[in-house]
Amino acid sequence: MQELAKLKWQCRRGTKELDLLLMDYLENRYPSSSPQKKSQFIQLLALEDDELMAVLMDFINTV
């Protein structure tokens, strides 16, 4: 449970868009994700906001 609290804090970013995307994933998909996906999410949270936004926008544009 402590891990989720830490991740929830890390999901709080400078933009509402990032906050909403990250919190939605954390609350709805993270708990049932594979260990690999959880690790990838934690790596995403380590990125600076501008890098994170670029990664997410690139992902959205390729889907």
Buried (B, 14 or more C-beta within 10 A) or exposed (E): EEEEEEBBEBBEBEEEEBEEBBBEBBEEEBEEBEEEEBEEBBEBBEEEEEEBBEEBEEEEEEE
